[in-house]
């Protein structure tokens, strides 16, 4: 098998080859490492690889779940694997190696994934683009002069270029969906509580955050959720399990759905003309499939919402910096944090318990408004991001001219459609349905009711069959003879 052949399969396809004995897990691992060597000099998506793990696989058939033998990458942000560096793109955390596994790490292993490396993130995950003073800029394979999204930008680039068919990502405000949009991938933020965040936290970011994956196909996304969902002892709550496997849901018809299409952003942020046109095309496609489509969206007070998100995000950032700085014997300061991170750290340190309770009160109001909206609609459709991928300089975390609130507002110019559904805890999926005039991907977001990922998988699979995207490949890809280096 060569790299072009390898990249032609999704994760389930590769796992089937391994099960049949047509290819070994070690061969797939070596191909993934070769792909990193081929692509990474141009794009800087992968920080480190683990060739020793590939060598230990040998020639036997691996055991595990649906993805036995499939190469995989973990994001360098608070998903712990014992003894593996987790630096969160920051000099403050450089060299940190946890002494235990996260529960999700264990479940990825049980699913059969072979983790062959870790991917780049912005410092502490706090940006809509993936670059850091520690590791440099991660570039978009569709146009290296543009951002790859954040904070799962390294993971998205690795999947989009064919290095691996599926990679770990996390989403505390759009960090799976934004990179999925800019790289032409399927990116699901599952319902709050669908995947355990144990043992280190109960609700990541007070429930805003969730860990999952980015994929090229809907079926890989569904099968991965089948493998890793469910609570463990000690979790604060357990949500209702699905009625049937998510992979099975992806094969079921969605029925005639009541679909709302957002006519504008929640805060009035401008929507780029190309993005608006792409969303309108997606709405017409849905209407042509027989769904009932109308313009509508939840409404709530935007400025108090942004202020609340800023307080919560920065308070968690400050706590994380203090916690890991103490563990590593380092004091957070301007030498080991980038300028924007330092400004956000200082704001977070200034928040009181009353400030955080006030933020949670705002979140409750937003959740109630959004939840009530889904009593009248099955799905909400929005652009994933309000803009197409922009130049790297627009999200420079070493700029000195922004305080914490200004940085949060700046991120919202791109991700205004994303964060409200982290707050409400609803499942939301970006699909690579559209393209810009330059040929770059434009993601369309589908949001469902609490706990109803099944609706998302049904509509996503229907759209994937009607308008296949798997064969769209960026100019920089492992299947190309000579990827462009910059």
C-alpha positions in Angstrom: 0.0 0.0 0.0 1.3 3.5 -0.9 0.4 6.8 0.7 -2.2 7.7 -2.0 -3.9 4.4 -1.4 -3.7 4.7 2.3 -5.3 8.2 2.2 -8.2 6.9 0.1 -9.7 5.0 3.0 -11.5 6.3 6.1 -10.9 4.9 9.5 -13.5 2.1 9.3 -12.1 1.2 5.8 -8.6 0.9 7.1 -9.8 -1.2 10.1 -11.6 -3.5 7.7 -8.4 -4.1 5.8 -6.6 -4.9 9.0 -9.3 -7.4 10.1 -9.1 -9.1 6.7 -5.4 -9.4 6.9 -4.9 -7.3 3.7 -2.6 -4.9 5.6 -1.0 -4.9 9.1 -1.4 -2.3 11.8 2.3 -1.8 11.7 2.3 -1.1 8.0 -0.5 1.5 8.5 1.5 3.1 11.3 4.6 3.4 9.1 2.5 5.0 6.4 1.2 7.5 8.9 4.7 8.3 10.0 5.8 8.7 6.4 2.9 11.0 5.8 4.0 13.2 8.7 7.5 13.4 7.3 6.0 14.3 3.9 3.5 16.9 5.0 4.7 18.4 8.2 7.5 20.6 6.9 5.0 22.6 4.9 2.2 22.8 7.5 3.5 22.2 11.0 0.5 20.2 12.2 2.2 17.4 14.2 4.5 18.2 17.1 5.9 14.7 17.9 5.6 11.2 16.6 5.9 7.8 18.4 7.7 5.5 16.0 8.5 3.1 18.9 4.8 2.3 19.2 4.6 1.4 15.5 7.6 -0.9 15.8 6.1 -2.7 18.8 2.9 -3.6 16.8 4.7 -6.3 14.9 2.9 -8.3 12.2 0.0 -9.7 14.3 -3.6 -8.5 14.1 -4.5 -6.0 16.8 -7.4 -6.4 19.1 -9.8 -3.7 19.9 -13.0 -2.1 18.8 -14.2 -0.7 15.5 -10.9 1.0 14.7 -8.4 -1.7 15.6 -5.1 -0.9 14.0 -6.0 2.6 12.7 -3.4 5.4 13.2 -4.5 8.2 15.4 -3.2 11.5 16.8 -4.0 13.3 20.1 -4.3 17.0 20.5 -1.8 18.6 22.8 -4.4 20.1 25.1 -5.4 18.5 28.4 -6.0 15.0 27.1 -3.6 13.0 29.3 -1.7 9.9 28.4 0.7 8.6 31.0 4.3 9.7 30.3 3.4 11.6 27.0 4.1 15.3 26.9 1.1 17.6 27.2 2.4 21.2 26.8 -0.8 23.0 25.6 1.3 25.0 23.2 2.9 27.0 26.1 6.4 27.6 27.5 4.7 27.6 30.9 3.8 23.9 30.5 6.9 22.8 28.4 8.0 19.4 29.5 4.9 18.4 31.5 4.2 14.7 31.4 1.1 13.4 33.2 1.3 10.4 35.5 -2.0 8.9 34.4 -4.4 8.5 31.5 -7.6 10.4 30.9 -10.7 8.2 30.7 -11.1 9.2 27.0 -7.5 8.1 26.3 -8.4 4.7 27.7 -11.5 4.5 25.5 -9.6 5.5 22.4 -7.2 2.7 23.1 -10.1 0.2 23.6 -11.5 1.4 20.3 -8.3 0.1 18.7 -6.7 3.4 17.7 -2.9 3.4 17.5 -1.7 6.8 18.7 1.3 7.8 16.6 1.8 11.4 17.7 0.4 14.6 19.0 -0.9 17.7 17.2 -0.4 21.5 17.5 -2.6 23.9 19.4 -2.5 27.6 20.2 -1.3 28.5 23.6 -3.7 27.1 26.2 -6.1 26.5 23.4 -7.2 30.1 23.6 -7.4 31.2 20.0 -9.4 30.8 16.8 -6.1 30.0 15.0 -3.4 27.5 15.7 0.0 29.1 16.3 2.1 29.5 19.4 5.4 31.0 20.4 6.5 27.5 21.5 5.7 25.6 18.3 5.1 28.2 15.5 2.3 28.5 13.0 0.1 25.6 11.7 -0.9 26.3 8.1 -4.0 25.5 6.1 -3.4 22.9 3.4 -5.9 24.6 1.1 -3.9 27.8 1.3 -0.9 28.0 3.6 -1.2 31.7 4.0 -4.5 31.2 5.8 -5.3 30.0 9.3 -6.2 26.4 10.0 -8.7 27.3 12.7 -8.3 26.7 16.4 -7.8 25.2 18.7 -7.8 21.8 17.0 -6.0 23.2 14.0 -3.2 20.7 14.0 -5.6 17.7 14.2 -7.7 19.1 11.4 -4.8 19.6 9.1 -3.5 16.1 9.8 -6.9 14.6 8.8 -7.5 16.9 5.8 -4.1 16.1 4.3 -4.4 12.3 4.8 -1.9 11.8 7.6 -4.5 10.0 9.6 -8.2 9.5 8.8 -9.3 10.6 12.3 -7.8 12.6 15.1 -8.7 13.8 18.6 -10.0 17.3 19.0 -11.7 19.3 21.7 -14.3 22.0 21.7 -14.9 24.6 24.4 -16.2 27.3 22.1 -15.9 26.0 18.5 -12.5 24.3 18.6 -13.6 21.2 16.7 -16.1 22.9 14.4 -14.0 25.9 13.3 -11.0 23.8 12.1 -13.5 21.4 10.5 -14.9 24.2 8.5 -11.6 25.6 7.3 -10.2 22.2 6.4 -13.2 20.5 4.8 -14.0 18.0 7.5 -16.8 16.6 9.6 -16.6 18.0 13.1 -19.1 17.1 15.9 -19.3 18.7 19.3 -21.4 16.1 21.2 -24.0 16.8 23.8 -22.7 17.9 27.2 -22.1 14.8 29.3 -22.1 12.4 26.3 -18.4 11.7 26.8 -16.7 11.5 30.2 -14.2 14.2 31.1 -12.8 12.1 34.0 -10.9 11.7 36.1 -9.4 15.2 36.2 -12.5 17.3 35.7 -16.2 16.9 36.1 -17.5 19.4 33.6 -14.7 20.9 31.5 -15.1 24.7 31.4 -18.2 24.4 33.6 -19.8 22.2 30.9 -18.7 24.3 27.8 -15.9 21.9 26.9 -16.0 18.4 25.4 -13.4 16.1 23.8 -14.0 14.1 20.7 -12.6 13.7 17.1 -12.4 15.2 13.6 -13.1 12.9 10.6 -13.5 13.0 6.8 -16.6 10.9 6.8 -19.9 10.8 8.7 -19.6 7.1 9.4 -16.2 7.5 11.1 -17.7 10.2 13.3 -20.7 8.0 14.2 -18.6 4.9 14.9 -16.2 6.9 17.0 -19.0 8.2 19.2 -20.3 4.6 19.6 -16.9 3.6 20.9 -16.3 6.4 23.5 -19.6 7.7 24.8 -21.0 7.0 28.3 -20.4 8.1 31.9 -18.1 6.5 34.4 -18.3 6.3 38.2 -17.8 9.7 39.7 -19.1 11.7 36.8 -21.5 14.5 38.0 -24.3 13.0 35.9 -25.1 10.6 33.1 -27.3 11.6 30.1 -29.7 9.1 28.5 -27.9 6.6 26.2 -28.8 6.4 22.6 -31.7 4.2 21.5 -29.5 2.5 18.9 -25.8 2.8 17.7 -25.0 6.1 16.1 -23.5 4.3 13.1 -26.9 2.6 12.6 -28.5 6.1 12.8 -26.3 7.3 10.0 -28.0 4.7 7.8 -31.6 5.7 8.7 -33.7 8.2 6.8 -34.0 11.5 8.7 -37.7 12.0 7.9 -39.2 15.4 7.1 -37.6 17.8 9.4 -38.5 21.3 10.6 -35.2 23.2 9.9 -34.5 26.8 10.9 -31.8 28.7 9.1 -30.2 31.6 11.0 -30.5 34.8 9.0 -27.7 36.6 10.9 -25.2 36.2 13.8 -26.4 36.4 17.4 -24.5 39.6 18.0 -24.9 41.2 14.7 -21.3 40.4 13.5 -21.1 40.7 9.8 -21.3 37.5 7.7 -18.9 37.4 4.8 -20.8 37.5 1.5 -19.4 34.1 0.3 -20.4 32.5 3.6 -23.9 33.9 3.4 -24.3 32.7 -0.1 -23.0 29.2 0.8 -25.5 29.0 3.7 -28.4 30.0 1.3 -27.3 27.2 -1.1 -27.4 24.7 1.7 -30.8 25.8 2.8 -32.1 25.4 -0.8 -30.6 21.9 -0.9 -32.4 21.0 2.3 -35.7 22.3 1.0 -35.2 20.4 -2.2 -34.8 17.2 -0.1 -38.3 17.8 1.2 -37.5 19.4 4.6 -39.5 22.4 5.9 -37.0 25.3 6.0 -37.6 28.8 7.4 -35.5 31.6 8.7 -35.4 31.7 12.5 -33.0 31.6 15.4 -32.9 31.8 19.2 -32.6 35.4 20.6 -30.8 36.5 23.7 -28.8 39.5 25.0 -25.4 39.3 23.3 -23.1 41.7 25.2 -23.8 40.2 28.7 -23.3 36.8 27.1 -19.8 37.7 25.7 -18.8 39.2 29.0 -19.9 36.1 30.8 -18.0 33.8 28.4 -14.9 36.0 28.8 -15.0 35.8 32.6 -15.5 32.0 32.6 -12.8 31.3 29.9 -10.2 33.5 31.5 -10.9 32.2 35.1 -10.3 28.7 33.9 -7.2 29.7 32.0 -5.8 31.4 35.1 -6.5 28.4 37.2 -4.9 26.1 34.7 -1.8 28.2 34.5 -1.5 28.4 38.3 -2.1 24.7 38.7 0.5 23.5 36.2 2.9 26.3 36.9 3.0 25.2 40.6 3.4 21.6 39.5 6.4 22.5 37.3 7.9 25.0 39.7 7.2 28.0 37.4 5.4 31.2 38.0 3.1 32.4 35.2 4.5 35.6 33.7 5.3 37.5 30.5 8.3 35.3 29.9 6.4 32.0 29.6 3.0 33.3 28.4 2.3 35.1 25.2 1.0 38.7 25.5 -2.7 37.9 24.9 -2.5 34.9 27.2 -0.9 37.0 29.9 -3.7 39.6 29.5 -6.3 36.9 29.8 -4.5 35.3 32.8 -4.5 38.7 34.6 -8.2 39.2 33.9 -9.0 35.7 35.1 -7.1 36.3 38.3 -9.2 39.4 38.9 -12.6 37.6 38.8 -14.4 36.8 42.0 -16.7 33.9 43.0 -19.6 36.3 42.5 -18.4 37.1 39.0 -18.4 33.5 38.1 -21.9 32.9 39.6 -23.1 35.9 37.6 -21.7 34.3 34.4 -23.5 31.0 35.2 -26.7 32.9 35.6 -26.3 34.4 32.1 -25.6 30.9 30.8 -28.7 29.6 32.3 -30.8 32.3 30.6 -29.2 31.5 27.3 -29.7 27.8 27.7 -33.4 28.3 28.5 -33.9 30.5 25.4 -32.0 28.1 23.1 -33.7 25.0 24.5 -37.2 26.6 24.0 -36.3 27.3 20.4 -35.9 23.6 19.8 -39.5 22.9 20.9 -40.5 24.4 17.6 -37.6 23.2 15.3 -35.8 19.9 14.9 -32.6 21.5 13.7 -30.9 24.9 13.4 -28.6 25.6 10.4 -26.0 28.3 10.5 -22.7 29.0 8.9 -20.0 27.3 11.0 -17.9 30.5 10.9 -18.9 33.9 9.9 -15.9 34.3 7.6 -13.7 32.2 5.4 -10.2 31.4 6.6 -8.2 34.6 7.0 -4.5 35.6 7.1 -2.4 34.4 10.1 -1.7 37.9 11.3 -5.3 38.4 12.3 -5.0 36.0 15.2 -1.6 36.8 16.6 -1.5 36.0 20.3 1.6 38.1 20.8 -0.1 41.4 19.9 0.1 44.0 22.7 -3.0 46.0 21.8 -5.8 43.8 23.2 -7.1 43.2 26.7 -9.0 40.0 27.6 -12.4 41.2 26.6 -11.2 42.6 23.3 -9.6 39.3 22.5 -12.8 37.4 23.3 -14.8 39.8 21.1 -12.2 39.3 18.3 -12.6 35.5 18.4 -16.4 36.0 18.3 -16.1 37.9 15.0 -15.3 34.4 13.6 -17.1 32.1 16.0 -20.3 33.9 16.9 -22.4 30.9 15.7 -20.5 28.4 17.8 -20.1 29.3 21.5 -23.9 29.6 22.4 -24.2 25.8 21.8 -21.3 25.1 24.1 -23.2 27.0 26.7 -26.5 25.3 26.0 -24.7 21.9 25.9 -26.4 21.0 22.5 -24.9 18.7 19.9 -23.6 20.7 16.9 -21.9 19.4 13.7 -19.9 21.2 11.0 -20.2 19.6 7.5 -18.0 20.5 4.5 -21.0 21.2 2.2 -19.7 24.3 0.4 -16.7 25.9 -1.2 -15.5 29.4 -1.7 -14.7 31.0 -5.0 -11.0 30.2 -4.4 -11.9 26.5 -3.8 -11.5 26.5 0.0 -14.0 24.8 2.3 -17.0 26.5 3.9 -18.5 24.5 6.7 -22.2 24.6 7.5 -23.3 24.0 11.1 -26.2 21.8 12.1 -27.4 22.1 15.7 -29.8 19.6 17.3 -31.8 19.1 20.5 -30.1 18.1 23.7 -29.0 14.4 23.5 -30.2 14.1 19.9 -27.0 13.4 18.0 -29.0 10.8 16.1 -30.8 13.6 14.2 -27.5 15.1 13.2 -26.1 11.8 11.9 -29.2 11.1 9.8 -29.2 14.5 8.1 -25.4 14.5 7.7 -25.4 11.1 6.0 -28.3 12.1 3.8 -26.3 15.2 2.7 -23.1 13.2 2.3 -24.9 10.9 -0.1 -26.4 13.8 -2.0 -23.3 15.9 -2.2 -20.2 13.7 -1.5 -17.2 15.6 -0.3 -14.7 12.8 0.5 -12.9 13.1 -2.8 -12.2 16.8 -2.4 -8.5 17.1 -1.5 -6.5 20.2 -0.6 -3.5 21.1 -2.8 -1.2 19.9 0.0 -2.0 16.2 0.6 -0.2 12.9 1.0 -1.6 11.8 -2.4 0.1 14.6 -4.2 3.5 13.9 -5.8 5.3 16.9 -4.4 3.5 18.9 -1.6 4.4 22.6 -1.8 6.9 23.6 0.9 7.1 27.1 2.3 
